[in-house]
Amino acid sequence: MKQYYFTETGYQKLKEEIDQLERFIKHDISKEIAAAREHGDLRENGEYLAAKDKQAIYMAKLGQLQERFAGARIVRKEDLPAGIITLGKRVNIKEVDSGDEREYTILGEGETDIDRGIISYQSPLAKALISHKKGEVVDVKLPRGRKKFKILEVEFFEGD
């Protein structure tokens, strides 16, 4: 079984998302299907077919979330080495050529939010940074070419 890594907060969010989706499928979509059934012949009932398609899409999404939940591993501060970039760490880096500074938090696949600087540990940047320490310069192969980053800070991500 594939393992998925989460912070405690991310794990709870995943559980809540699964619960909400299960309720939505069980209550809302079931009502749509029942209402559409009342309109007659199911073979030619577009409303019924659309509701069944919608149900299939949400069931597939639920299956993916449940797979993540079943393979979930929670990452805790005490499990991680101090000062070394790993999953569950917030890092400040500076691009060597431009001097641009950026802050990223490296979390599991289900917790990413690029607008908030949260990247997956599977991303090219995170993969290159993992196992390095403050002060090191890391050469990173990104989709837009190679860049060098100096690591300015490394700290455990405490959550929002």
C-alpha positions as a Markdown table, in Angstrom:
| # | Residue | x | y | z |
|---|---|---|---|---|
| 1 | Met | 0.0 | 0.0 | 0.0 |
| 2 | Lys | 1.3 | 3.4 | -0.9 |
| 3 | Gln | 2.1 | 5.7 | 2.0 |
| 4 | Tyr | 0.9 | 9.3 | 2.2 |
| 5 | Tyr | 2.5 | 11.7 | 4.7 |
| 6 | Phe | 0.5 | 14.3 | 6.6 |
| 7 | Thr | 0.9 | 16.7 | 9.5 |
| 8 | Glu | -1.7 | 16.1 | 12.3 |
| 9 | Thr | -3.7 | 19.1 | 10.9 |
| 10 | Gly | -3.6 | 17.7 | 7.3 |
| 11 | Tyr | -4.7 | 14.3 | 8.5 |
| 12 | Gln | -7.7 | 15.8 | 10.3 |
| 13 | Lys | -8.6 | 17.9 | 7.2 |
| 14 | Leu | -8.5 | 14.7 | 5.1 |
| 15 | Lys | -10.8 | 12.9 | 7.6 |
| 16 | Glu | -13.3 | 15.8 | 7.5 |
| 17 | Glu | -13.2 | 16.0 | 3.7 |
| 18 | Ile | -14.0 | 12.3 | 3.6 |
| 19 | Asp | -16.9 | 12.6 | 6.1 |
| 20 | Gln | -18.4 | 15.6 | 4.1 |
| 21 | Leu | -18.1 | 13.8 | 0.8 |
| 22 | Glu | -19.7 | 10.7 | 2.2 |
| 23 | Arg | -22.6 | 12.7 | 3.6 |
| 24 | Phe | -23.0 | 14.6 | 0.2 |
| 25 | Ile | -23.1 | 11.3 | -1.7 |
| 26 | Lys | -25.4 | 9.6 | 0.7 |
| 27 | His | -27.9 | 12.5 | 1.1 |
| 28 | Asp | -27.8 | 15.0 | -1.7 |
| 29 | Ile | -26.9 | 12.8 | -4.7 |
| 30 | Ser | -29.3 | 10.1 | -3.5 |
| 31 | Lys | -32.1 | 12.6 | -3.4 |
| 32 | Glu | -31.2 | 13.8 | -6.9 |
| 33 | Ile | -31.3 | 10.2 | -8.2 |
| 34 | Ala | -34.6 | 9.5 | -6.4 |
| 35 | Ala | -36.2 | 12.7 | -7.8 |
| 36 | Ala | -35.0 | 11.8 | -11.3 |
| 37 | Arg | -36.4 | 8.3 | -11.0 |
| 38 | Glu | -39.9 | 9.7 | -10.5 |
| 39 | His | -39.8 | 11.2 | -14.0 |
| 40 | Gly | -40.3 | 7.8 | -15.7 |
| 41 | Asp | -38.3 | 5.6 | -18.1 |
| 42 | Leu | -34.7 | 5.5 | -16.8 |
| 43 | Arg | -33.2 | 4.7 | -20.2 |
| 44 | Glu | -34.3 | 8.0 | -21.7 |
| 45 | Asn | -34.2 | 10.1 | -18.5 |
| 46 | Gly | -31.3 | 12.6 | -18.9 |
| 47 | Glu | -31.7 | 13.9 | -15.4 |
| 48 | Tyr | -31.4 | 10.4 | -14.0 |
| 49 | Leu | -28.3 | 9.7 | -16.1 |
| 50 | Ala | -26.7 | 13.0 | -15.2 |
| 51 | Ala | -27.3 | 12.2 | -11.5 |
| 52 | Lys | -25.8 | 8.8 | -11.8 |
| 53 | Asp | -22.7 | 10.2 | -13.6 |
| 54 | Lys | -22.3 | 12.8 | -10.9 |
| 55 | Gln | -22.6 | 10.0 | -8.3 |
| 56 | Ala | -19.8 | 8.0 | -10.1 |
| 57 | Ile | -17.5 | 11.0 | -10.2 |
| 58 | Tyr | -17.9 | 11.7 | -6.5 |
| 59 | Met | -17.6 | 8.0 | -5.6 |
| 60 | Ala | -14.2 | 7.9 | -7.5 |
| 61 | Lys | -13.0 | 11.0 | -5.6 |
| 62 | Leu | -14.1 | 9.4 | -2.4 |
| 63 | Gly | -12.2 | 6.3 | -3.3 |
| 64 | Gln | -9.0 | 8.3 | -3.9 |
| 65 | Leu | -9.4 | 10.1 | -0.5 |
| 66 | Gln | -10.0 | 6.9 | 1.3 |
| 67 | Glu | -6.9 | 5.4 | -0.2 |
| 68 | Arg | -4.9 | 8.3 | 1.1 |
| 69 | Phe | -6.5 | 7.9 | 4.5 |
| 70 | Ala | -5.7 | 4.2 | 4.6 |
| 71 | Gly | -2.1 | 4.8 | 3.8 |
| 72 | Ala | -1.7 | 7.9 | 5.9 |
| 73 | Arg | 1.3 | 8.4 | 8.1 |
| 74 | Ile | 1.4 | 11.4 | 10.5 |
| 75 | Val | 4.7 | 13.3 | 10.7 |
| 76 | Arg | 5.4 | 14.7 | 14.1 |
| 77 | Lys | 8.1 | 17.1 | 15.2 |
| 78 | Glu | 9.8 | 14.6 | 17.5 |
| 79 | Asp | 10.1 | 12.1 | 14.6 |
| 80 | Leu | 12.2 | 14.6 | 12.5 |
| 81 | Pro | 15.8 | 15.6 | 12.7 |
| 82 | Ala | 16.4 | 19.2 | 13.7 |
| 83 | Gly | 18.1 | 21.5 | 11.2 |
| 84 | Ile | 17.7 | 19.3 | 8.2 |
| 85 | Ile | 15.1 | 19.8 | 5.5 |
| 86 | Thr | 12.5 | 17.0 | 5.6 |
| 87 | Leu | 8.8 | 16.7 | 5.1 |
| 88 | Gly | 7.1 | 18.9 | 7.7 |
| 89 | Lys | 9.6 | 21.7 | 7.6 |
| 90 | Arg | 9.3 | 25.4 | 6.6 |
| 91 | Val | 12.3 | 26.6 | 4.7 |
| 92 | Asn | 13.5 | 30.1 | 3.7 |
| 93 | Ile | 15.7 | 30.0 | 0.6 |
| 94 | Lys | 17.4 | 32.6 | -1.6 |
| 95 | Glu | 17.9 | 32.2 | -5.3 |
| 96 | Val | 21.6 | 32.7 | -5.8 |
| 97 | Asp | 21.5 | 34.6 | -9.1 |
| 98 | Ser | 18.6 | 36.9 | -8.5 |
| 99 | Gly | 18.7 | 37.3 | -4.7 |
| 100 | Asp | 15.0 | 36.6 | -4.5 |
| 101 | Glu | 14.0 | 35.1 | -1.1 |
| 102 | Arg | 11.1 | 32.7 | -0.8 |
| 103 | Glu | 9.5 | 30.7 | 2.0 |
| 104 | Tyr | 8.1 | 27.2 | 1.4 |
| 105 | Thr | 6.5 | 24.6 | 3.6 |
| 106 | Ile | 7.1 | 21.0 | 2.6 |
| 107 | Leu | 4.1 | 18.9 | 3.3 |
| 108 | Gly | 2.3 | 15.8 | 1.9 |
| 109 | Glu | 0.5 | 15.7 | -1.4 |
| 110 | Gly | -2.9 | 16.3 | 0.0 |
| 111 | Glu | -1.9 | 19.4 | 1.8 |
| 112 | Thr | -0.3 | 21.5 | -1.0 |
| 113 | Asp | -1.4 | 25.1 | -1.6 |
| 114 | Ile | 1.1 | 27.0 | -3.8 |
| 115 | Asp | -0.7 | 30.3 | -3.1 |
| 116 | Arg | 0.4 | 29.9 | 0.6 |
| 117 | Gly | 3.8 | 28.5 | -0.3 |
| 118 | Ile | 3.0 | 24.9 | 0.7 |
| 119 | Ile | 4.6 | 22.4 | -1.7 |
| 120 | Ser | 4.5 | 18.7 | -1.9 |
| 121 | Tyr | 7.6 | 16.7 | -0.8 |
| 122 | Gln | 7.3 | 15.1 | -4.2 |
| 123 | Ser | 7.8 | 18.4 | -6.1 |
| 124 | Pro | 11.2 | 18.9 | -7.8 |
| 125 | Leu | 12.1 | 21.8 | -5.5 |
| 126 | Ala | 11.3 | 19.8 | -2.3 |
| 127 | Lys | 13.1 | 16.7 | -3.6 |
| 128 | Ala | 16.2 | 18.7 | -4.2 |
| 129 | Leu | 16.1 | 20.5 | -0.8 |
| 130 | Ile | 15.4 | 17.5 | 1.4 |
| 131 | Ser | 18.3 | 16.3 | 3.5 |
| 132 | His | 20.2 | 19.6 | 3.2 |
| 133 | Lys | 20.9 | 22.1 | 6.0 |
| 134 | Lys | 20.9 | 25.8 | 6.7 |
| 135 | Gly | 23.8 | 27.6 | 4.8 |
| 136 | Glu | 24.1 | 25.0 | 2.0 |
| 137 | Val | 23.7 | 25.9 | -1.6 |
| 138 | Val | 21.5 | 23.5 | -3.6 |
| 139 | Asp | 21.4 | 23.1 | -7.4 |
| 140 | Val | 17.8 | 22.4 | -8.4 |
| 141 | Lys | 16.6 | 21.1 | -11.7 |
| 142 | Leu | 13.2 | 22.8 | -12.2 |
| 143 | Pro | 10.8 | 22.5 | -15.2 |
| 144 | Arg | 12.0 | 26.0 | -16.2 |
| 145 | Gly | 15.7 | 25.2 | -16.0 |
| 146 | Arg | 18.4 | 24.8 | -13.3 |
| 147 | Lys | 18.6 | 27.3 | -10.4 |
| 148 | Lys | 20.8 | 27.5 | -7.3 |
| 149 | Phe | 19.3 | 28.2 | -3.9 |
| 150 | Lys | 20.9 | 29.0 | -0.6 |
| 151 | Ile | 19.1 | 27.7 | 2.4 |
| 152 | Leu | 18.6 | 30.5 | 4.9 |
| 153 | Glu | 16.4 | 28.9 | 7.6 |
| 154 | Val | 14.9 | 25.5 | 8.4 |
| 155 | Glu | 12.2 | 25.0 | 11.0 |
| 156 | Phe | 9.5 | 22.5 | 11.9 |
| 157 | Phe | 6.1 | 23.5 | 10.5 |
| 158 | Glu | 3.7 | 23.9 | 13.5 |
| 159 | Gly | 0.5 | 24.3 | 11.5 |
| 160 | Asp | -1.7 | 27.2 | 10.6 |
